[in-house]
């Protein structure tokens, strides 16, 4: 009887391919869960968690974005945000009061586009807010001063396509 070389070669090739495929790096596991999530709980003086809603919604948001990356390893992300983080001083003081209950999305989105590849556009009508935030963000974040409704409309008309994320979080009316 003839040896089953074809099967043996196929089996060896499959395992060789598995060894050569790089493991998927996860922003959620490597950055979000370690750097951001621990700060996104509101608790009383006894340590009882009072509110953690933002934690779960941001984690799910990043998991859904990562799914796009798994489906297309060379995917470059386009994130659009209205309302720039009011206090982007995370690197200086991650325990800053109010940072994690009313802000920090810009900082997290900036970290995401730096972990993978992409760009974040963030609109705000408050120039002072953007000037403060700029010091804590990478060059992959474009801060746009002006009305987000008009700005988004013009941006999408000019650039077409669909953003991977449209995060509506404006404060100023």
Secondary structure, DSSP 8 states (H G I E B T S, - for coil): ----HHHHHHHHHHHHHHHHS-----HIIIIIIIIIGGG--EE-TT--EEE-HHHHHHHHHHHHHHHHHHH-TT--EEEEEES--S---TTT-TT-TTTTTS--HHHHHHHHHHHSSEEEEEEES-HHHHHHHHTTS-TTEEEEES-HHHHHHHHHHHH-S--SEEEE-----
